[in-house]
């Protein structure tokens, strides 16, 4: 029987990788060449097999009868399949310097060359190799030369230039959830938590950090190697394993004792600047704070939970979204942390598209979905004609569309449907609908969809002229950025904020993952300037209404409360706010 913790069969690729790793490490140790070849040949047999070796073991077949396997390799494969680990690999890794495995991953460096570098220059890390290459010392090692040294330097430079893979937060979420479920199935695991940028709800995530509290025999680090999305192992020890997933994202898993879980979660959630500031604050009180907990001398006084950690150093609990070292520690010390916005505070979505323009679902389907979210109101905001790629509506088509929205509103009483539109701001700052249509709208969402390359002065004037129109209620995705695809357009944002505050024009935090616009920094600046804010999804299908939680997360990172966000108010209150623009 396969061991209970290894519920998912060990793949042929995992078995072959283990045998290849043993071969590489034995070759570095200058082990008997016959043994090295045996492991390499065994790896080729496993990798090329049409049948799963885990299935063969489950059926009780004798692997030693297979050509190229033999008794010794068969025993090791069966051990790996049944238990999810291989004691001999652990033994070989344990006597090998950790950095040597990273050297093996550098193009052009096989085990023989890695051994030569270690024996000739004592090189066991990438940093040592880079230093030796820069001083032209590698070319003096037997088997190397100036050309080989140049190739190594090029590989190292490519490694430094290679962008760190990252994904938008929603793309990281299913990976985090799948990994968490994967780890929680291990007997003995009592808690699994994601940390890092993911927990702080940053727009993008460049690695997944998982903390696991478990008993000594839970074998969580080995279990991560069983995850089907794992591509390769970067480093591994009893307490930590780092792997790279097939999509290029890395995962760091840390084994943590339960008594230190809160302290470790605090440390790995970050940000680094926040952690450093809290540590300095603790130090001034004669306390030491590290991943194990908070200590007064040798006595541990906190560490099991983050809340007790913060309280032990004299601070109120600081929500993960605020941990950027932007004054949150001082606010916690003074008892002045804000009561942050929550999804439950949101009473309606003010920016939604349907199949009338470039959405997928019908107006009725979007309205019903908004009602299912418990909203009191939802605004249908179709594009206008100048947005040709979005099948925008001209004045006559918009008029007929508004007639249909009024009829739909009359035919249902689950939710109030607000008549609106996402009206283009044209190059000259005018709005892309005539006044007779704008007057029919409950409010107007306006945005720039063209001429993104204008310089700051004309782009700013364009937006200010649009704000002069009393129909403009909300400036949508105000900087025009698309994460990793388009930079924000040039604009004098201080002038925009001053004008928005003066004209009672709200700014949007657009919750589309590739936008998250405004950024947390600019949203906080808007709040500080007295500008009202709206959190909206810009949803183009029913499922995207769930993006509201991303927008709320952005608002929380900006220190916003329910009081700062317009769509936490009733429609009556919103109507009064928008009416100020038209007086």
Backbone torsions as a table, in degrees:
resi	resn	phi	psi	omega
1	UNK	NA	143.2	175.0
2	UNK	-74.7	138.9	-179.3
3	UNK	-54.6	146.2	-173.5
4	UNK	-58.3	-33.4	-175.2
5	UNK	-78.3	-18.5	179.3
6	UNK	-98.4	60.9	-173.7
7	UNK	-68.2	-30.6	178.6
8	UNK	-92.5	131.2	-176.6
9	UNK	-57.6	142.2	175.9
10	UNK	-74.0	127.7	-175.2
11	UNK	-77.1	159.1	174.6
12	UNK	-59.4	-37.6	179.6
13	UNK	-62.3	-40.5	178.0
14	UNK	-64.2	-42.1	179.0
15	UNK	-63.7	-47.4	-179.0
16	UNK	-61.5	-42.0	179.5
17	UNK	-61.2	-38.9	178.9
18	UNK	-64.5	-43.4	179.7
19	UNK	-66.3	-39.9	178.3
20	UNK	-65.0	-38.5	179.1
21	UNK	-65.6	-40.7	176.6
22	UNK	-60.3	-44.0	-180.0
23	UNK	-60.2	-45.2	-179.9
24	UNK	-61.0	-46.5	-176.5
25	UNK	-70.2	-36.0	176.2
26	UNK	-65.9	-36.9	179.2
27	UNK	-66.2	-38.3	175.8
28	UNK	-62.3	-35.6	179.4
29	UNK	-76.8	-2.3	-177.8
30	UNK	63.6	38.0	177.9
31	UNK	-69.0	165.9	178.3
32	UNK	-50.3	127.1	-175.6
33	UNK	-60.4	-32.6	179.8
34	UNK	-63.2	-42.6	179.6
35	UNK	-64.9	-41.3	178.9
36	UNK	-60.6	-45.9	-180.0
37	UNK	-63.6	-35.7	-179.7
38	UNK	-62.3	-43.1	179.0
39	UNK	-67.9	-40.4	179.8
40	UNK	-65.9	-42.5	179.9
41	UNK	-65.3	-40.7	177.6
42	UNK	-60.2	-39.7	178.3
43	UNK	-62.7	-40.7	179.4
44	UNK	-65.0	-40.1	179.0
45	UNK	-62.0	-46.1	-178.3
46	UNK	-64.9	-46.0	-175.9
47	UNK	-66.0	-30.7	-177.6
48	UNK	-91.4	1.3	-176.8
49	UNK	-75.9	138.7	175.9
50	UNK	-80.2	-15.6	179.8
51	UNK	-105.0	151.4	176.9
52	UNK	-80.4	128.3	-179.7
53	UNK	-65.2	-30.7	177.0
54	UNK	-63.4	-37.0	177.2
55	UNK	-66.2	-40.0	179.1
56	UNK	-61.7	-42.1	179.2
57	UNK	-65.0	-43.0	-179.3
58	UNK	-62.7	-30.5	179.6
59	UNK	-86.1	-1.7	177.8
60	UNK	79.1	16.5	179.7
61	UNK	-71.3	148.4	-179.0
62	UNK	-87.7	105.8	-178.1
63	UNK	-65.1	-26.0	-178.1
64	UNK	-63.7	-19.2	178.9
65	UNK	-77.5	-12.2	-178.5
66	UNK	-76.0	137.1	177.9
67	UNK	-57.7	131.3	175.8
68	UNK	86.2	1.3	-178.6
69	UNK	-102.9	-68.6	178.9
70	UNK	80.9	170.4	-171.9
71	UNK	-63.7	-47.3	-175.3
72	UNK	-63.5	-47.7	179.6
73	UNK	-67.1	-36.7	179.3
74	UNK	-60.2	-42.2	179.5
75	UNK	-63.1	-40.6	-178.7
76	UNK	-70.4	-39.6	178.4
77	UNK	-64.5	-42.9	179.0
78	UNK	-62.3	-39.3	178.0
79	UNK	-61.7	-44.7	-179.2
80	UNK	-65.2	-41.3	-179.3
81	UNK	-67.1	-43.0	-174.6
82	UNK	-76.7	-33.9	-172.6
83	UNK	-113.0	-14.9	-177.2
84	UNK	81.1	5.2	178.9
85	UNK	-144.0	165.6	-180.0
86	UNK	-134.7	107.8	-174.6
87	UNK	-59.8	-36.4	-177.8
88	UNK	-67.4	-39.0	176.3
89	UNK	-62.6	-43.3	176.9
90	UNK	-58.3	-40.3	-178.7
91	UNK	-65.2	-44.8	-179.4
92	UNK	-66.9	-43.0	178.0
93	UNK	-62.8	-36.9	-177.1
94	UNK	-63.0	-26.0	-179.9
95	UNK	-102.8	11.3	178.9
96	UNK	-112.9	133.5	178.4
97	UNK	-58.8	131.6	-175.4
98	UNK	-55.0	-36.4	-176.5
99	UNK	-68.4	-20.3	-179.6
100	UNK	-64.0	-31.5	179.2
101	UNK	-69.2	-33.6	175.3
102	UNK	-68.2	-36.7	176.5
103	UNK	-62.4	-38.9	179.0
104	UNK	-62.7	-26.3	-179.9
105	UNK	-80.2	-7.3	-179.8
106	UNK	-80.8	128.7	-178.8
107	UNK	-53.7	132.9	177.1
108	UNK	90.7	-6.3	179.1
109	UNK	-110.5	99.2	172.9
110	UNK	-88.6	-178.1	-177.8
111	UNK	-60.6	-35.4	180.0
112	UNK	-64.5	-44.7	-179.7
113	UNK	-68.6	-38.4	177.2
114	UNK	-61.3	-42.2	177.6
115	UNK	-62.6	-41.5	179.6
116	UNK	-63.0	-41.2	178.8
117	UNK	-66.4	-40.5	178.7
118	UNK	-66.0	-47.2	-176.8
119	UNK	-71.2	-35.6	-175.2
120	UNK	-83.6	-37.9	-174.7
121	UNK	-125.7	0.4	-179.1
122	UNK	71.5	22.5	-177.0
123	UNK	-81.1	123.9	177.9
124	UNK	-131.5	3.7	180.0
125	UNK	-140.1	161.3	176.3
126	UNK	-63.1	-36.4	179.6
127	UNK	-63.5	-42.5	178.1
128	UNK	-65.9	-38.1	178.6
129	UNK	-64.2	-44.7	180.0
130	UNK	-61.4	-42.3	178.6
131	UNK	-61.5	-42.1	-179.1
132	UNK	-68.2	-38.8	179.2
133	UNK	-64.8	-43.4	-178.2
134	UNK	-63.8	-25.2	178.5
135	UNK	-99.4	11.4	177.1
136	UNK	57.7	34.2	-179.7
137	UNK	-90.1	-23.8	-175.5
138	UNK	-66.6	-35.2	-177.6
139	UNK	-62.4	-17.0	178.6
140	UNK	-85.0	-6.8	179.2
141	UNK	-80.2	133.3	178.6
142	UNK	-53.6	132.9	-179.0
143	UNK	93.7	-7.8	177.9
144	UNK	-114.6	168.0	176.7
145	UNK	-160.4	-173.5	-177.4
146	UNK	-63.2	-39.2	-179.5
147	UNK	-67.1	-42.3	178.4
148	UNK	-63.3	-40.9	179.1
149	UNK	-62.1	-39.8	179.1
150	UNK	-65.8	-39.3	178.4
151	UNK	-65.1	-39.7	178.1
152	UNK	-64.0	-42.3	179.0
153	UNK	-61.4	-42.4	178.8
154	UNK	-62.5	-39.5	178.9
155	UNK	-65.4	-40.2	178.9
156	UNK	-66.7	-40.8	178.8
157	UNK	-65.2	-39.3	177.6
158	UNK	-63.7	-37.8	178.7
159	UNK	-62.0	-40.4	179.9
160	UNK	-71.2	-36.6	-177.2
161	UNK	-77.5	-24.1	-175.1
162	UNK	-58.5	122.2	-179.9
163	UNK	-63.8	144.1	177.0
164	UNK	-70.1	121.3	179.3
165	UNK	-59.4	138.1	175.2
166	UNK	-147.4	160.1	-179.4
167	UNK	-132.1	159.2	172.7
168	UNK	-65.2	151.6	-174.4
169	UNK	-52.1	-45.9	-179.1
170	UNK	-62.7	-26.6	177.1
171	UNK	-74.2	-27.1	177.8
172	UNK	-77.5	-29.0	-173.5
173	UNK	-57.5	-50.6	-180.0
174	UNK	-62.6	-31.6	176.1
175	UNK	-65.5	-44.8	179.7
176	UNK	-62.8	-44.3	-179.1
177	UNK	-64.6	-41.8	179.6
178	UNK	-65.8	-43.3	178.2
179	UNK	-64.3	-40.1	179.7
180	UNK	-62.6	-46.9	177.8
181	UNK	-61.6	-40.2	179.4
182	UNK	-59.0	-44.1	-177.3
183	UNK	-76.5	-32.9	-177.7
184	UNK	-67.8	-19.3	179.9
185	UNK	-76.9	-5.8	-177.2
186	UNK	-78.3	125.2	175.0
187	UNK	-57.4	133.9	179.1
188	UNK	98.2	-16.7	177.5
189	UNK	-77.5	125.9	-178.1
190	UNK	-104.9	-21.3	-178.7
191	UNK	-159.9	140.6	174.2
192	UNK	-132.7	132.8	179.8
193	UNK	-142.2	141.0	174.0
194	UNK	-88.5	143.9	-178.4
195	UNK	-125.6	-153.4	173.5
196	UNK	65.0	-156.3	-178.4
197	UNK	-59.4	-33.2	180.0
198	UNK	-60.2	-46.3	-177.3
199	UNK	-70.2	-29.1	178.5
200	UNK	-83.3	2.4	176.1
201	UNK	59.4	39.4	174.1
202	UNK	-71.1	157.9	-174.4
203	UNK	-60.5	-37.2	179.9
204	UNK	-127.0	157.2	-178.7
205	UNK	-127.5	124.2	-179.1
206	UNK	-101.7	-8.6	172.3
207	UNK	-162.9	155.9	178.3
208	UNK	-105.0	125.6	176.4
209	UNK	-110.9	122.8	179.6
210	UNK	-117.9	134.1	174.1
211	UNK	-109.5	135.6	-178.1
212	UNK	-128.9	125.8	171.5
213	UNK	-101.5	126.7	-175.3
214	UNK	-158.1	165.1	174.0
215	UNK	-69.9	170.2	-174.3
216	UNK	-61.1	-31.4	-173.1
217	UNK	-100.8	17.2	-175.2
218	UNK	-73.1	-23.1	175.8
219	UNK	58.3	40.3	-175.8
220	UNK	-65.5	-36.4	-178.6
221	UNK	-64.5	-38.9	176.7
222	UNK	-66.5	-35.8	-178.3
223	UNK	-62.9	-34.7	178.5
224	UNK	-61.6	-33.8	179.9
225	UNK	-66.8	-18.4	178.2
226	UNK	-82.2	-14.3	-176.9
227	UNK	-61.2	130.3	-171.1
228	UNK	-64.5	-22.6	-179.1
229	UNK	-86.4	0.0	-178.0
230	UNK	-75.1	130.9	179.0
231	UNK	-98.3	-47.4	-179.1
232	UNK	-155.6	158.5	179.2
233	UNK	-97.6	128.6	177.4
234	UNK	-91.4	-46.2	178.1
235	UNK	-156.3	157.5	-178.1
236	UNK	-154.9	138.7	172.4
237	UNK	-145.5	-177.8	-178.0
238	UNK	-65.5	-28.7	-174.4
239	UNK	-108.2	-9.4	-176.2
240	UNK	-151.9	142.4	172.8
241	UNK	-138.4	138.7	177.5
242	UNK	-121.6	123.4	178.2
243	UNK	-127.1	163.7	173.4
244	UNK	-114.3	129.2	178.4
245	UNK	-79.6	168.9	-177.6
246	UNK	-64.1	-23.9	178.7
247	UNK	-86.0	5.0	178.0
248	UNK	92.9	-12.1	179.5
249	UNK	-75.8	139.9	179.7
250	UNK	-95.7	154.0	177.4
251	UNK	-127.1	126.0	173.2
252	UNK	-107.9	120.7	177.4
253	UNK	-111.4	129.7	-178.5
254	UNK	-118.6	126.4	172.6
255	UNK	-85.8	126.7	-172.2
256	UNK	-132.2	134.0	173.6
257	UNK	-67.3	147.9	-176.2
258	UNK	-57.1	-35.3	-177.4
259	UNK	-68.0	-16.4	-178.6
260	UNK	-114.5	7.8	-171.6
261	UNK	-60.8	-44.2	-179.6
262	UNK	-62.9	-40.5	179.8
263	UNK	-66.8	-41.5	178.9
264	UNK	-68.0	-39.3	178.4
265	UNK	-63.5	-41.2	175.5
266	UNK	-58.8	-48.3	-175.4
267	UNK	-65.5	-41.1	-174.8
268	UNK	-87.5	-15.7	172.5
269	UNK	-72.0	-37.5	179.3
270	UNK	73.9	-155.9	-6.0
271	UNK	-64.8	168.4	179.3
272	UNK	-57.8	-40.2	-178.7
273	UNK	-66.8	-39.8	177.7
274	UNK	-63.2	-46.9	-179.7
275	UNK	-59.7	-44.1	-179.0
276	UNK	-62.9	-40.3	-179.3
277	UNK	-65.7	-42.7	178.6
278	UNK	-65.3	-38.0	178.6
279	UNK	-64.4	-41.1	177.1
280	UNK	-63.9	-40.3	178.6
281	UNK	-61.1	-42.4	178.4
282	UNK	-66.0	-40.7	-177.8
283	UNK	-61.6	-37.0	179.3
284	UNK	-64.0	-19.1	178.7
285	UNK	-100.1	13.2	178.6
286	UNK	77.6	20.2	-178.6
287	UNK	-111.5	150.6	175.6
288	UNK	-112.8	132.7	-177.3
289	UNK	-125.7	122.7	174.1
290	UNK	-144.7	-168.6	-175.5
291	UNK	-67.3	-14.2	179.5
292	UNK	-86.6	-25.8	-179.1
293	UNK	150.8	-165.4	176.7
294	UNK	-106.6	131.2	-174.8
295	UNK	-124.8	139.4	165.8
296	UNK	-112.1	103.0	-170.3
297	UNK	67.5	-127.0	178.4
298	UNK	-93.5	-2.6	-175.3
299	UNK	-92.1	125.0	175.3
300	UNK	-78.4	124.9	-178.7
301	UNK	-111.8	-10.1	178.8
302	UNK	-165.8	163.8	176.4
303	UNK	151.4	-16.7	-177.3
304	UNK	-69.8	-36.9	177.4
305	UNK	-130.6	157.5	176.6
306	UNK	-66.5	-37.8	-177.5
307	UNK	-60.7	-44.7	180.0
308	UNK	-70.0	-28.0	176.2
309	UNK	-63.6	-51.4	-179.4
310	UNK	-61.5	-44.2	-178.0
311	UNK	-64.1	-34.8	-177.6
312	UNK	-66.4	-24.1	178.9
313	UNK	-102.4	9.8	174.6
314	UNK	85.7	26.7	-179.6
315	UNK	-122.3	150.2	169.3
316	UNK	-73.6	159.2	179.9
317	UNK	-63.5	132.8	-178.7
318	UNK	-108.8	120.4	-179.7
319	UNK	-60.9	145.0	-177.4
320	UNK	-53.9	-37.3	-177.2
321	UNK	-63.1	-21.2	-177.5
322	UNK	-91.0	-5.9	-168.9
323	UNK	-82.6	68.1	-179.4
324	UNK	-123.0	8.0	-177.8
325	UNK	60.4	50.7	177.7
326	UNK	-119.6	37.5	177.8
327	UNK	99.9	0.7	-176.3
328	UNK	-69.3	-31.6	179.9
329	UNK	-68.9	-43.1	177.8
330	UNK	-63.5	-40.9	178.8
331	UNK	-64.9	-38.9	178.4
332	UNK	-65.6	-38.1	179.0
333	UNK	-65.6	-35.2	-177.9
334	UNK	-89.2	0.2	-176.9
335	UNK	68.5	30.4	-173.0
336	UNK	-116.7	22.4	177.6
337	UNK	-68.6	143.2	-179.0
338	UNK	-75.2	154.7	170.6
339	UNK	-86.6	100.2	-166.3
340	UNK	-69.0	151.8	175.2
341	UNK	-55.5	144.6	173.2
342	UNK	-126.6	163.2	177.1
343	UNK	-60.5	-34.8	-179.3
344	UNK	-64.0	-20.9	179.5
345	UNK	-75.4	-20.4	-173.5
346	UNK	-76.7	128.6	-176.2
347	UNK	-108.2	-3.8	178.0
348	UNK	-178.6	159.8	178.6
349	UNK	-106.8	126.3	-173.4
350	UNK	-103.9	13.8	-178.8
351	UNK	-153.5	96.6	-175.7
352	UNK	-140.2	137.4	178.6
353	UNK	-112.4	157.2	-179.7
354	UNK	-132.4	-176.6	-179.9
355	UNK	-67.6	-6.8	176.5
356	UNK	-63.0	-34.2	174.1
357	UNK	-118.8	-104.1	-173.4
358	UNK	-111.5	19.3	174.0
359	UNK	-85.8	175.3	-179.7
360	UNK	-98.5	-37.5	-172.0
361	UNK	-101.5	155.2	-177.5
362	UNK	-68.8	161.7	175.7
363	UNK	-55.0	-43.2	-179.0
364	UNK	-62.6	-41.5	-180.0
365	UNK	-64.7	-40.5	179.7
366	UNK	-68.3	-38.5	178.7
367	UNK	-65.2	-45.0	179.0
368	UNK	-62.3	-40.2	179.6
369	UNK	-64.6	-39.8	177.7
370	UNK	-64.2	-39.0	177.3
371	UNK	-63.4	-37.8	178.0
372	UNK	-63.8	-26.1	175.9
373	UNK	-76.2	-4.4	179.5
374	UNK	83.8	15.8	-177.9
375	UNK	-75.1	152.7	174.6
376	UNK	-87.2	-24.7	-178.5
377	UNK	-153.2	158.2	174.7
378	UNK	-146.8	140.8	179.8
379	UNK	-105.8	127.4	172.7
380	UNK	-90.4	119.2	-169.4
381	UNK	-126.8	75.2	-178.5
382	UNK	-71.7	155.4	178.6
383	UNK	-70.9	160.0	177.1
384	UNK	-103.1	174.7	-163.5
385	UNK	-61.3	-33.9	-175.2
386	UNK	-67.4	-19.3	175.8
387	UNK	-84.1	73.4	-171.1
388	UNK	-62.9	-38.7	-178.0
389	UNK	-67.8	-14.9	179.2
390	UNK	-102.6	11.8	179.4
391	UNK	55.9	43.5	-176.5
392	UNK	-63.4	158.9	-174.8
393	UNK	-96.7	135.3	171.1
394	UNK	-81.3	-177.5	-172.8
395	UNK	-59.5	-43.9	-175.9
396	UNK	-70.2	-43.4	178.6
397	UNK	-66.3	-36.1	178.0
398	UNK	-64.5	-39.9	179.1
399	UNK	-60.9	-45.3	179.2
400	UNK	-65.7	-37.6	177.5
401	UNK	-62.5	-42.4	179.4
402	UNK	-65.4	-34.9	175.3
403	UNK	-59.5	-43.4	-178.9
404	UNK	-68.0	-36.6	177.8
405	UNK	-64.6	-41.4	177.8
406	UNK	-61.3	-41.0	179.2
407	UNK	-65.7	-43.8	178.1
408	UNK	-61.2	-39.2	178.9
409	UNK	-62.3	-39.2	-178.9
410	UNK	-69.3	-26.7	-173.5
411	UNK	-90.6	-2.3	178.5
412	UNK	-142.2	151.8	-179.1
413	UNK	-129.5	18.5	180.0
414	UNK	-75.6	-31.0	-171.2
415	UNK	-157.6	149.5	177.8
416	UNK	-84.6	126.9	177.3
417	UNK	-96.2	121.7	-179.0
418	UNK	-94.0	135.4	178.2
419	UNK	-84.9	119.4	179.8
420	UNK	-149.8	-176.0	176.4
421	UNK	-159.9	150.3	170.6
422	UNK	-92.9	95.6	-171.2
423	UNK	-90.5	126.1	179.2
424	UNK	-64.1	140.2	168.2
425	UNK	-90.7	113.3	-176.9
426	UNK	-74.0	173.6	-174.1
427	UNK	-59.6	-33.8	-178.4
428	UNK	-87.2	2.9	178.6
429	UNK	92.1	-2.9	177.6
430	UNK	-80.2	163.3	-179.4
431	UNK	-96.4	146.9	-169.3
432	UNK	-86.1	37.6	171.3
433	UNK	-149.7	146.9	177.1
434	UNK	-71.9	161.4	-175.6
435	UNK	-60.3	-36.3	-176.5
436	UNK	-62.7	-28.8	176.5
437	UNK	-84.2	-41.5	178.8
438	UNK	-59.0	-34.5	-179.5
439	UNK	-66.0	-22.1	-179.4
440	UNK	-81.5	-15.0	-174.8
441	UNK	-80.8	145.2	173.8
442	UNK	-68.0	-33.6	173.1
443	UNK	-166.1	169.3	-176.0
444	UNK	-125.7	129.3	169.9
445	UNK	-96.3	129.9	-178.4
446	UNK	-129.7	149.1	-175.7
447	UNK	-156.8	161.7	174.7
448	UNK	-92.9	127.7	176.9
449	UNK	-126.6	11.2	-177.1
450	UNK	-154.7	166.2	177.6
451	UNK	52.1	50.9	178.7
452	UNK	-70.1	-20.1	-172.7
453	UNK	-90.6	9.1	175.5
454	UNK	-61.4	148.1	176.2
455	UNK	-71.0	169.7	-170.3
456	UNK	-58.9	-43.0	-175.2
457	UNK	-63.6	-54.6	-179.7
458	UNK	-67.9	-31.3	178.3
459	UNK	-67.3	-39.9	178.1
460	UNK	-64.7	-45.9	179.3
461	UNK	-62.0	-37.6	177.7
462	UNK	-57.8	-47.1	-178.9
463	UNK	-69.3	-39.4	179.5
464	UNK	-64.3	-39.0	177.0
465	UNK	-63.9	-38.7	177.1
466	UNK	-63.8	-39.4	179.2
467	UNK	-67.4	-22.6	177.4
468	UNK	-68.7	-20.6	177.7
469	UNK	-77.1	121.0	-175.8
470	UNK	-64.9	-11.5	179.4
471	UNK	-78.4	-21.4	-177.2
472	UNK	-73.6	112.5	-176.4
473	UNK	-99.0	-42.4	-175.6
474	UNK	-134.3	127.4	172.9
475	UNK	-88.3	112.8	-174.2
476	UNK	-86.3	152.8	-176.1
477	UNK	23.6	73.4	-163.2
478	UNK	-64.8	-20.7	-179.2
479	UNK	-106.5	-7.8	176.3
480	UNK	73.6	9.1	-175.6
481	UNK	-73.2	148.3	166.9
482	UNK	-125.7	114.8	-171.3
483	UNK	-57.3	127.2	180.0
484	UNK	69.6	1.4	-178.8
485	UNK	-124.7	-36.1	-178.2
486	UNK	-149.8	130.5	177.7
487	UNK	-73.7	159.3	173.0
488	UNK	-58.3	145.3	177.0
489	UNK	-73.4	156.1	-177.6
490	UNK	-69.9	130.4	-178.6
491	UNK	-162.6	150.7	173.8
492	UNK	-86.9	93.8	-170.9
493	UNK	-70.1	-28.4	177.3
494	UNK	-62.6	-40.3	177.8
495	UNK	-67.0	-37.8	177.9
496	UNK	-62.1	-44.2	-179.7
497	UNK	-64.6	-43.6	-179.9
498	UNK	-61.8	-41.7	179.9
499	UNK	-67.8	-39.9	-179.8
500	UNK	-64.2	-41.8	178.5
501	UNK	-64.6	-41.8	-177.4
502	UNK	-67.8	-37.1	-172.8
503	UNK	-95.8	3.7	-176.6
504	UNK	56.8	42.6	176.8
505	UNK	-100.9	127.0	-178.7
506	UNK	-84.7	152.6	173.5
507	UNK	-110.5	146.5	-175.9
508	UNK	-96.8	142.2	160.5
509	UNK	-100.2	102.3	-176.1
510	UNK	-82.1	123.5	-170.4
511	UNK	-89.1	2.6	174.4
512	UNK	-58.8	130.4	-172.3
513	UNK	-55.9	-36.6	-178.5
514	UNK	-80.1	-6.2	177.5
515	UNK	-104.0	-64.1	-171.8
516	UNK	40.4	56.7	-170.1
517	UNK	-128.5	109.2	24.9
518	UNK	-79.8	155.6	168.9
519	UNK	-69.2	165.6	179.2
520	UNK	-61.8	-38.8	-178.5
521	UNK	-65.7	-45.7	-179.1
522	UNK	-71.4	-34.0	177.5
523	UNK	-64.6	-38.7	177.6
524	UNK	-68.2	-38.7	177.2
525	UNK	-62.6	-38.6	178.0
526	UNK	-64.4	-45.1	178.3
527	UNK	-59.3	-44.6	-179.0
528	UNK	-65.4	-25.5	179.4
529	UNK	-86.2	2.1	178.9
530	UNK	82.8	20.3	-179.2
531	UNK	-91.5	135.3	174.9
532	UNK	-74.7	147.3	-177.8
533	UNK	-125.2	153.4	177.0
534	UNK	-126.9	137.3	171.8
535	UNK	-106.4	118.4	-175.3
536	UNK	-139.4	155.9	-172.4
537	UNK	-91.0	-23.4	-172.1
538	UNK	55.8	35.9	-173.8
539	UNK	-65.8	137.5	176.5
540	UNK	-113.4	0.4	171.2
541	UNK	-157.9	166.0	-171.5
542	UNK	-55.9	-43.6	-175.5
543	UNK	-61.6	-27.1	-176.5
544	UNK	-74.3	-9.9	172.1
545	UNK	-61.3	-22.9	177.1
546	UNK	-69.0	-14.6	178.3
547	UNK	-64.1	-11.2	179.3
548	UNK	-53.5	-36.7	-178.7
549	UNK	-66.7	-27.5	175.1
550	UNK	-70.0	-42.2	177.4
551	UNK	-64.3	-39.6	177.1
552	UNK	-64.6	-39.7	176.5
553	UNK	-60.1	-42.0	176.7
554	UNK	-62.1	-41.4	179.1
555	UNK	-64.4	-39.3	177.9
556	UNK	-63.5	-40.3	177.5
557	UNK	-64.0	-23.4	177.9
558	UNK	-90.3	7.3	178.4
559	UNK	71.0	21.8	-175.8
560	UNK	-80.5	144.6	174.2
561	UNK	-107.9	174.1	176.7
562	UNK	-59.8	-32.9	-179.7
563	UNK	-63.3	-28.5	-176.2
564	UNK	-82.0	-12.7	-170.6
565	UNK	-113.8	122.8	-173.0
566	UNK	-62.9	-41.4	-173.8
567	UNK	-82.9	25.0	162.2
568	UNK	-96.3	-2.5	-176.5
569	UNK	-98.4	163.5	175.0
570	UNK	-68.2	163.0	177.5
571	UNK	-62.4	-36.0	178.5
572	UNK	-57.7	-45.0	179.9
573	UNK	-68.3	-40.1	177.6
574	UNK	-62.2	-42.5	-179.4
575	UNK	-59.5	-41.4	178.0
576	UNK	-64.2	-40.1	179.2
577	UNK	-62.2	-49.2	-177.8
578	UNK	-65.6	-30.2	-179.7
579	UNK	-64.4	-26.7	178.6
580	UNK	-60.0	-29.4	-178.4
581	UNK	-70.3	-26.8	-170.6
582	UNK	-100.6	1.1	-179.9
583	UNK	-74.3	NA	NA
